[in-house]
Amino acid sequence: MSDDLRILAVPALSDNYVWLLADASGAAIAVDPGEAAPVQAALSREGLRLAAVLLTHHHPDHIGGTAALTRGNPVPVFAPHDERIAIPCTRVGDGDRVELSDPGLRFSVIAIPGHTKSHIAYHGHGVVFCGDTLFSVGCGRIFEGTPAQMLASLDRLAALPGDTLVCCGHEYTVANCAFAKTVDPDNAALARRLSQARAQRERGVPTVPVSLAEERACNPFLRVDTDAIITALPDAPDRVERFAELRRRKDDFRAAAA
Ligand SMILES: [Zn+2]
């Protein structure tokens, strides 16, 4: 990420993050504002001014604060083609570009269906805003797509440069590492990530953003082609089935932990 930009993870709702990306003038974009109040508080605390809103998918915990944030401050709002987002906005889809003059930021839009059918990511300036598709050491639940679709979406994200900062929608890292250890127990990078994430949470700081290179080393959902995951899931005939089996096990793991 270039030096004149600042990125902030603003905690919202129970475990969401709203992302703020600001330039040196204090103009900021907000990504997935599920709630307005914490965003307004962060903007005022940091001396920032909201200049645009980017939305990745239609779930209320990602869009719910948009109306309040833009009331009386009609900044541009960008969102995927999905009528369930009933907000005045510019619709964008795969291959489109979001070009902002204030702050001067440009993003390319990547379609990443699976969690929802119209989910998109925004990539630019060494950052990717990936909503609920890629989490640190995990991935989103598949609500509206197929495992093959979700895996293809993760493949697209994983192909971005290794120094890309992954800005995801939730703080799930510690629990995700606990699951990842069950299928990738000898992964030293994963063990380091877990102890680092635990320490970060004990200090009350976010575990994200994290580099994509780190995710490739730790995240089992990006590692379906590695010997470790192939060995852990010997009955799955191919990478899509390995991914589907990982996702099923993660669903059960969460259910068992809850
Ligand atoms: Zn979601």
Residues whose N, C-alpha, C, O or C-beta is under 5 A from the ligand:
A	BS01	ZN	H59 D132
